[in-house]
Amino acid sequence: MSDTATTEPSVIARREGAAGTILMNRPRALNALDLGMVRALAEVIAAWRDDPAVRLVVLEGAGGRAFCAGGDVRRIRELALAGDAAGVEAFFATEYGVNGAIARFGKPWVSLIDGVCMGGGIGVSVHGSHRVVTEHALLAMPETAICLFPDVGTSYVLPRLPGKIGLWLALTGARLRGGEAVHAGLATHYVPRERLPALRAALVAEGEADAVVARFAEPPPPPSFAPHREAMDRCFGAGSVPAILAALEREGTDWAREQLATLRRMSPTAMFVAHELLRRGAGLTLEQCLELELALTRTITRHPDFAEGVRSVLVDKDNAPRWTPPTVEEVDPAAIAALFPPERG
């Protein structure tokens, strides 16, 4: 499938030297993943997994502004509003299949993340071996703003980040600059943008990831969240969404007030779902997490907050969502439990 602005394929896969290179090529859409793209990625992974000529994969995004801004949730909203459950299922099942296939690929998977990397962009990178970020990289899982949840296998990844960083990212949608993503554990290496072309050339020429990436990497700058780590763990470790809000209110700092203000803008339902999902994900395998996430897409995309959240953020862009229910205090825990499949014994 092609970007509307170009006749070029939306995924360009080539064998270059010892590497297989993949370019996500929808620059006008910030390389957001549609069904055609995830199907193309699945085909490439299957073809290269057992190809001895492909010693590693290099994944990039076109256009200079984004690695990949996520999945095409506007299209998912259209399908959901039309009652096309099969269309919704096809997208998420294929996307999550790609995430699992990257994790099982068995060869170095080097993502060169320069610019925006959110949602589905994290999904096609975080399960690989090397996530290289520049000073222009911006990583986030912003799903609670549109009544989705941390998916693409991040229900496995986020609970395993240091302390409560993962839950903080999941609930607030906080955006991490490149170096901050290394400190948080979402990225593995920091390389300035000006060195990225030389790094790519070396990867293709040498067909070796560890030594090449290490040769170009630099220590990342200190993260802006460093002074708040103890408060983050204390507040976001409170045990429930209402308890987190209460802990932030007690904290009384500017940082805590900023987190509170952010959380009060998010879908209350989505925050409860994300909290429960990460609780379960901490004890599941990646494959089990992907299975649980797929089950959740079948219920959450029918919740009124999903269509409303996408409308507010991506369609009308008024950032004035009308949530149902409108506040955390009005969320019924039984309604949240009904969105999930029964927990494994």
Secondary structure, DSSP 8 states (H G I E B T S, - for coil): -B-TT-SSBSEEEEEETTEEEEEE--GGGTT-B-HHHHHHHHHHHHHHHT-TT--EEEEEESSSSEEE--B-HHHHHHHHHTT-HHHHHHHHHHHHHHHHHHHT--S-EEEEE-SEEETHHHHTTTTSSEEEE-TT-EEE--GGGGT--S-TTHHHHGGGSSTTHHHHHHHH---EEHHHHHHHTS-SEE--GGGHHHHHHHHHHH--SHHHHHHH-B-----TTGGGHHHHHHHHTSSSHHHHHHHHHHH-SHHHHHHHHHHHHS-HHHHHHHHHHHHHHTTS-HHHHHHHHHHHHHHHTTSHHHHHHHIIIIIS-------SS-SGGG--HHHHHHHS-----
